[in-house]
Amino acid sequence: MEREAMYQKLGISREVLAFGEQVISDLRERFDAIDANAEYNQLKVIAALQKNRVDATCFAATTGYGYDDLGREKLERVYADTFHTEAALVRPQITCGTHALAVALSANLLPGDELLSPMGLPYDTLQEVIGIRPSRCSLKEYGVTYRQADLLPDGSFDYPAIKAAINEKTKLITIQRSKGYATRPSYSVAQIGELIAFCKACKPDVVCMVDNCYGEFVEPTEPSDVGADMIVGSLIKNPGGGLAPIGGYICGTKECVERCAFRLSAPGLGQEVGANLGLLPSLYQGFFLAPTVVAGALKGAIFAANIYERLGFKVIPNGSESRHDIIQAVELGSREAMVAFCSGIQAAAPVDSYVTPVPWAMPGYDDEVIMAAGAFVQGSSIELSADGPIREPYAVYFQGGLTWYHAKLGILMSLQKLLDAGLVEML
């Protein structure tokens, strides 16, 4: 058949394709549930676009100071309405997710305040923002202290330790929804809501910020629906829908978002400045497409988990668990297997498919990192990608796929590369 012939032309053997089809046949019910969730989230975005009377004038480019940018203002109201918050800051001037988090933290923490992580050590790049690892202009340099409560061995929250860590100096609690380069669970919106309620019971005025990267539109609700004062993310992940070429967002209370706007631009200027540089059509349309794109990425993650679990690898989440982000971790056990897996993802890419990924020293990380990403937007994690630090347990983190079919091809190609290298045996 033509479809099988095309897979073979792209380098997928009959054996690998047949194994993949067998796995997919058992996932139909879960895929239907993902589609139902995407439909709800799609309607939620459309309702916000219609409420704010978005029209063609919203797509006009602005330059310079960007004063009176109606399209920018409406886009921020669309985000706020979709995520059910008082305000939003959505800007191409936010260069990445780490930048968005740095803005949110530095805007809402003052010298003498303390930051608390209730889930142990934060993601690698955030460690330098905080000052856990020394860096110029870290929060530590400006007199903000840091405390953490480690997770329990099963990955759940240690509530007694969190309560003991909260004190009169605790100003902000940072909650990372996704696992990052860790093998702990990612947290559901419900779990995050329970954590926030507990923290606010301990100290009612504490600010709770959720790093929502990789989690947007995975569930019908967001952390902002369960008490988060701020949710923060990158536009080249879920909410950009693969079209946003840059940017980040911060949604939350009016007070928190205003402070973030002053930190991003300058005191006294805030949200009044910031030209859109002609990017608004991509930001609007990407947000419109995001629920469908996220659904495809989720299907890819579940497919990857079931493929590699059947081959005997440890996968996090496992093949049957509920999903709270788009990331799938696979513990491959060796450097060579990580390289082979990532080579397969790269070979399936529409861009730079001929490139061979190799581990390298990456800013913000102590270990070498390997990354596979043949993306239309550099570093776009909502597009098909796989990466991970070269360290035990040699886990690779797979995410993205603008379409389910591309995610499927990427996973099959990763398996093909491992098989060709003699690093896995088909059952």
C-alpha positions as CSV (number, residue, x, y, z in Angstrom):
1,M,0.0,0.0,0.0
2,E,1.1,3.6,-0.7
3,R,1.3,4.6,2.9
4,E,3.6,1.7,3.8
5,A,5.8,2.4,0.8
6,M,6.2,6.0,1.8
7,Y,7.3,5.0,5.3
8,Q,9.8,2.7,3.7
9,K,11.0,5.5,1.5
10,L,11.6,7.5,4.7
11,G,13.6,4.7,6.2
12,I,11.1,2.9,8.4
13,S,11.2,-0.9,8.0
14,R,8.1,-3.1,7.7
15,E,8.9,-4.6,11.1
16,V,9.0,-1.3,12.9
17,L,5.9,0.0,11.2
18,A,3.9,-3.1,12.0
19,F,5.0,-2.9,15.7
20,G,3.9,0.8,15.8
21,E,0.5,0.0,14.2
22,Q,-0.1,-2.8,16.8
23,V,0.6,-0.3,19.6
24,I,-1.7,2.4,18.1
25,S,-4.6,-0.1,17.8
26,D,-4.7,-0.2,21.6
27,L,-4.7,3.6,22.0
28,R,-7.9,4.5,20.1
29,E,-10.0,5.2,23.3
30,R,-7.3,7.4,24.8
31,F,-6.8,9.3,21.5
32,D,-10.6,10.0,21.4
33,A,-10.4,11.5,24.9
34,I,-7.5,13.7,23.9
35,D,-9.6,15.0,20.9
36,A,-12.6,15.7,23.2
37,N,-10.4,17.8,25.5
38,A,-8.9,19.6,22.5
39,E,-12.4,20.4,21.2
40,Y,-13.3,22.0,24.6
41,N,-10.1,24.0,24.7
42,Q,-10.5,25.1,21.1
43,L,-14.0,26.5,22.0
44,K,-12.6,28.2,25.0
45,V,-10.0,30.1,22.8
46,I,-12.6,31.0,20.2
47,A,-14.9,32.3,22.9
48,A,-12.1,34.6,24.2
49,L,-11.3,35.8,20.6
50,Q,-15.0,36.6,20.0
51,K,-15.5,38.3,23.4
52,N,-12.7,40.7,22.6
53,R,-14.0,41.5,19.1
54,V,-10.7,40.6,17.3
55,D,-10.7,41.9,13.8
56,A,-8.2,42.6,11.0
57,T,-7.0,45.8,12.5
58,C,-5.6,43.8,15.4
59,F,-2.9,42.4,13.1
60,A,-1.3,45.8,12.2
61,A,2.4,46.1,12.8
62,T,3.8,48.7,15.2
63,T,7.4,49.8,15.7
64,G,9.3,52.1,18.0
65,Y,7.6,52.6,21.4
66,G,4.5,50.7,20.2
67,Y,2.1,53.2,21.8
68,D,-1.7,52.6,21.4
69,D,-1.2,49.1,20.1
70,L,-4.8,47.8,20.1
71,G,-3.9,44.4,18.7
72,R,-1.3,43.8,21.5
73,E,-3.8,44.9,24.1
74,K,-6.6,42.7,22.8
75,L,-4.2,39.7,22.6
76,E,-3.4,40.1,26.2
77,R,-7.1,40.2,27.1
78,V,-7.6,37.1,25.0
79,Y,-5.0,35.3,27.1
80,A,-6.4,36.6,30.3
81,D,-9.9,35.5,29.4
82,T,-8.8,32.1,28.2
83,F,-6.8,31.4,31.4
84,H,-9.4,33.2,33.6
85,T,-7.1,35.7,35.1
86,E,-7.4,39.5,35.8
87,A,-4.5,40.5,33.5
88,A,-1.9,39.2,31.1
89,L,1.4,40.2,29.6
90,V,2.1,38.6,26.2
91,R,5.2,40.0,24.5
92,P,7.7,39.1,21.8
93,Q,10.2,41.0,24.0
94,I,10.1,38.0,26.4
95,T,12.8,35.8,24.7
96,C,12.1,32.4,26.3
97,G,10.4,30.6,29.2
98,T,13.3,31.2,31.5
99,H,13.2,34.9,30.7
100,A,9.5,35.0,31.5
101,L,10.1,33.2,34.9
102,A,13.0,35.6,35.6
103,V,10.8,38.6,35.0
104,A,8.0,37.2,37.1
105,L,10.3,36.4,40.0
106,S,12.4,39.6,40.0
107,A,9.2,41.7,39.7
108,N,7.5,40.2,42.7
109,L,10.4,39.6,45.1
110,L,12.2,42.4,46.9
111,P,15.5,42.4,48.9
112,G,14.8,40.5,52.2
113,D,12.0,38.4,50.7
114,E,12.4,34.6,50.5
115,L,11.5,32.3,47.6
116,L,10.3,28.8,48.3
117,S,10.3,25.8,46.0
118,P,8.1,23.0,47.4
119,M,9.3,20.4,44.9
120,G,13.0,20.4,45.5
121,L,15.7,21.7,43.2
122,P,14.2,23.8,40.3
123,Y,14.9,23.3,36.6
124,D,18.6,23.8,35.6
125,T,18.4,27.2,34.0
126,L,16.2,28.6,36.8
127,Q,19.0,27.7,39.3
128,E,21.1,30.5,38.0
129,V,18.2,32.9,38.0
130,I,17.7,32.2,41.7
131,G,21.4,32.1,42.5
132,I,21.5,28.4,43.6
133,R,24.4,28.3,41.1
134,P,26.2,31.6,41.1
135,S,25.4,34.0,38.2
136,R,25.5,37.7,37.7
137,C,22.2,39.5,38.4
138,S,20.7,36.5,40.2
139,L,18.0,37.0,42.8
140,K,20.6,36.1,45.4
141,E,22.7,39.0,44.4
142,Y,19.8,41.3,45.0
143,G,19.2,40.0,48.5
144,V,16.5,37.4,47.9
145,T,17.0,34.2,49.9
146,Y,15.9,30.8,48.8
147,R,14.6,27.7,50.6
148,Q,13.3,24.4,49.3
149,A,11.3,21.4,50.5
150,D,12.3,18.2,48.8
151,L,9.7,15.8,47.3
152,L,9.0,12.5,49.0
153,P,10.6,9.4,47.4
154,D,7.4,8.7,45.4
155,G,7.4,12.2,43.9
156,S,4.6,13.6,46.0
157,F,4.7,16.8,48.1
158,D,6.1,16.7,51.6
159,Y,3.4,18.8,53.2
160,P,4.9,18.8,56.7
161,A,8.3,20.0,55.3
162,I,6.5,22.7,53.2
163,K,4.7,24.0,56.3
164,A,8.0,24.1,58.2
165,A,9.7,26.0,55.4
166,I,7.1,28.7,55.1
167,N,8.0,31.6,57.4
168,E,7.5,35.4,57.8
169,K,10.0,36.0,55.0
170,T,8.3,33.7,52.5
171,K,6.9,36.0,49.7
172,L,6.6,33.7,46.7
173,I,6.3,30.0,46.1
174,T,7.4,28.7,42.7
175,I,5.7,25.5,41.4
176,Q,7.0,23.7,38.3
177,R,4.2,21.8,36.7
178,S,6.4,19.8,34.2
179,K,9.2,17.5,35.2
180,G,12.0,19.3,33.3
181,Y,15.1,17.2,33.2
182,A,14.0,15.1,36.1
183,T,12.3,11.7,36.4
184,R,9.7,12.8,38.9
185,P,6.0,13.0,37.9
186,S,4.5,16.0,36.2
187,Y,1.6,17.4,38.3
188,S,-2.0,17.7,37.4
189,V,-4.0,20.9,37.8
190,A,-5.8,19.3,40.7
191,Q,-2.6,18.4,42.5
192,I,-1.3,21.9,42.0
193,G,-4.6,23.3,43.3
194,E,-4.2,21.3,46.5
195,L,-0.7,22.5,47.0
196,I,-1.7,26.1,46.5
197,A,-4.6,25.8,48.9
198,F,-2.2,24.3,51.5
199,C,0.4,27.0,51.1
200,K,-2.2,29.8,51.3
201,A,-3.7,28.2,54.4
202,C,-0.2,28.4,56.0
203,K,0.3,32.0,54.8
204,P,-2.7,33.7,53.1
205,D,-0.7,36.5,51.4
206,V,1.9,34.3,49.8
207,V,2.2,34.6,46.0
208,C,2.0,31.3,44.2
209,M,3.5,31.2,40.7
210,V,3.3,28.2,38.4
211,D,5.8,27.5,35.6
212,N,3.2,26.3,33.2
213,C,5.6,25.4,30.3
214,Y,4.5,22.3,28.4
215,G,1.2,22.1,30.3
216,E,-1.1,24.6,28.5
217,F,-4.2,23.0,27.0
218,V,-3.3,19.5,28.2
219,E,-6.2,19.6,30.6
220,P,-9.5,21.5,30.4
221,T,-8.4,23.7,33.3
222,E,-5.2,25.6,34.0
223,P,-3.4,26.3,37.3
224,S,-4.9,29.8,37.2
225,D,-8.3,28.1,37.7
226,V,-7.2,26.6,41.0
227,G,-5.7,29.6,42.8
228,A,-2.3,30.4,41.1
229,D,-1.5,34.1,41.3
230,M,0.6,33.8,38.2
231,I,1.1,31.3,35.4
232,V,4.1,31.7,33.2
233,G,5.2,30.2,29.9
234,S,6.9,30.4,26.5
235,L,5.2,31.0,23.2
236,I,7.5,28.7,21.4
237,K,6.0,25.9,23.4
238,N,2.3,25.0,23.7
239,P,0.4,28.3,23.4
240,G,2.3,29.5,20.3
241,G,0.9,26.6,18.3
242,G,4.1,26.3,16.3
243,L,3.5,29.7,14.6
244,A,4.8,32.1,17.3
245,P,8.5,32.8,16.4
246,I,9.4,34.2,19.8
247,G,7.7,35.4,23.0
248,G,6.4,34.6,26.4
249,Y,3.4,35.2,28.6
250,I,2.6,35.9,32.2
251,C,-1.1,35.7,33.3
252,G,-2.3,36.4,36.8
253,T,-3.6,39.0,39.2
254,K,-3.6,42.6,38.1
255,E,-1.0,43.5,40.8
256,C,1.5,40.7,39.8
257,V,1.2,41.3,36.1
258,E,1.6,45.1,36.4
259,R,4.8,44.6,38.4
260,C,6.0,42.2,35.7
261,A,5.3,44.8,33.0
262,F,7.3,47.4,34.9
263,R,10.2,44.9,35.3
264,L,10.1,43.9,31.6
265,S,10.2,47.5,30.3
266,A,10.8,50.2,32.9
267,P,9.1,51.7,36.0
268,G,6.4,54.1,34.9
269,L,6.2,52.6,31.4
270,G,4.9,49.0,32.0
271,Q,2.5,47.7,29.4
272,E,2.2,51.0,27.5
273,V,5.4,50.3,25.4
274,G,6.6,47.3,23.4
275,A,6.1,47.2,19.6
276,N,4.7,44.1,18.1
277,L,7.0,44.3,15.0
278,G,4.4,42.6,12.8
279,L,4.3,39.4,14.8
280,L,0.6,39.6,16.0
281,P,-0.9,37.5,13.2
282,S,1.4,34.6,14.2
283,L,0.7,35.1,17.9
284,Y,-3.1,35.2,17.4
285,Q,-3.3,32.3,14.9
286,G,-0.8,30.2,16.9
287,F,-2.9,30.6,20.0
288,F,-6.0,29.7,18.0
289,L,-4.3,26.5,16.8
290,A,-2.7,25.6,20.1
291,P,-5.3,23.2,21.4
292,T,-5.2,21.1,18.3
293,V,-1.4,21.1,18.1
294,V,-1.1,20.1,21.8
295,A,-3.5,17.2,21.1
296,G,-1.2,15.9,18.5
297,A,1.8,16.3,20.8
298,L,0.0,14.4,23.5
299,K,-0.8,11.5,21.2
300,G,2.8,11.4,20.3
301,A,3.9,11.3,23.9
302,I,1.5,8.4,24.7
303,F,2.6,6.5,21.6
304,A,6.2,6.9,22.6
305,A,5.5,5.7,26.2
306,N,3.7,2.6,24.9
307,I,6.3,1.8,22.3
308,Y,9.3,1.9,24.6
309,E,7.5,0.4,27.6
310,R,6.7,-2.7,25.6
311,L,10.4,-2.9,24.7
312,G,11.4,-3.0,28.3
313,F,12.5,0.6,28.9
314,K,11.4,2.6,31.9
315,V,9.2,5.5,30.7
316,I,7.8,8.4,32.7
317,P,4.8,8.7,32.7
318,N,4.2,5.1,32.0
319,G,2.0,3.9,29.1
320,S,-1.3,4.1,31.0
321,E,-0.9,7.1,33.3
322,S,-2.9,10.3,32.9
323,R,-1.1,13.1,31.2
324,H,-0.4,16.6,32.6
325,D,2.2,17.9,30.1
326,I,3.5,17.0,26.6
327,I,6.9,15.6,27.8
328,Q,7.7,11.9,27.6
329,A,10.8,10.7,29.4
330,V,12.5,7.5,28.3
331,E,15.4,6.1,30.3
332,L,17.7,4.6,27.7
333,G,20.5,3.5,29.9
334,S,23.5,4.7,27.9
335,R,25.0,7.6,26.0
336,E,25.0,5.6,22.8
337,A,21.2,4.9,23.0
338,M,20.5,8.6,23.7
339,V,22.5,9.6,20.6
340,A,20.7,7.0,18.5
341,F,17.2,8.0,19.7
342,C,17.9,11.7,19.0
343,S,19.4,10.8,15.6
344,G,16.0,9.3,14.8
345,I,14.0,12.3,15.8
346,Q,16.4,14.5,13.8
347,A,16.1,12.3,10.7
348,A,12.3,12.6,10.8
349,A,12.4,16.4,10.9
350,P,11.2,18.6,8.0
351,V,14.2,20.9,8.6
352,D,17.8,19.9,9.0
353,S,16.9,16.2,8.7
354,Y,20.4,15.5,7.3
355,V,22.1,16.8,10.5
356,T,23.5,14.4,13.1
357,P,22.9,15.6,16.7
358,V,25.9,15.3,19.1
359,P,26.2,16.1,22.8
360,W,27.7,19.5,23.6
361,A,28.2,22.0,26.4
362,M,25.1,24.2,26.6
363,P,24.9,27.4,28.6
364,G,23.0,27.0,31.9
365,Y,23.7,23.2,32.2
366,D,26.5,21.4,34.1
367,D,26.4,18.3,31.9
368,E,26.7,18.0,28.1
369,V,23.3,18.1,26.5
370,I,22.1,16.4,23.3
371,M,19.3,18.0,21.3
372,A,17.4,16.9,18.3
373,A,15.1,19.5,16.7
374,G,14.6,20.2,13.0
375,A,12.2,23.0,13.7
376,F,10.8,25.9,11.7
377,V,11.4,28.1,14.8
378,Q,14.7,27.7,16.5
379,G,14.3,25.9,19.9
380,S,10.6,25.5,19.4
381,S,9.7,22.7,21.8
382,I,6.2,22.4,20.6
383,E,7.7,21.1,17.3
384,L,9.1,17.6,17.3
385,S,12.2,17.5,19.5
386,A,14.1,15.3,21.9
387,D,16.8,16.3,24.3
388,G,18.5,15.5,27.6
389,P,21.6,15.9,29.7
390,I,24.2,13.2,29.2
391,R,24.1,11.8,32.8
392,E,22.5,8.8,34.5
393,P,19.9,7.4,34.1
394,Y,20.5,8.6,30.5
395,A,17.0,9.7,30.0
396,V,15.9,11.4,26.8
397,Y,12.9,13.8,26.9
398,F,10.7,13.7,23.9
399,Q,8.1,16.3,23.2
400,G,6.1,18.1,20.5
401,G,5.0,17.5,17.0
402,L,2.9,20.0,15.2
403,T,0.8,17.1,13.9
404,W,0.2,13.6,15.3
405,Y,1.5,12.1,12.0
406,H,4.8,13.8,12.4
407,A,5.1,12.7,16.0
408,K,4.4,9.2,15.0
409,L,7.1,9.2,12.3
410,G,9.6,10.6,14.8
411,I,9.0,7.9,17.3
412,L,9.2,5.2,14.7
413,M,12.4,6.6,13.3
414,S,13.9,6.7,16.8
415,L,13.1,3.1,17.2
416,Q,14.6,2.3,13.8
417,K,17.9,4.0,14.7
418,L,18.1,2.0,18.0
419,L,17.3,-1.2,16.1
420,D,19.9,-0.5,13.4
421,A,22.5,0.2,16.0
422,G,21.9,-3.1,17.8
423,L,20.8,-1.2,20.9
424,V,17.3,-2.8,21.1
425,E,15.6,-6.0,20.2
426,M,12.1,-6.2,18.8
427,L,9.8,-8.4,20.9
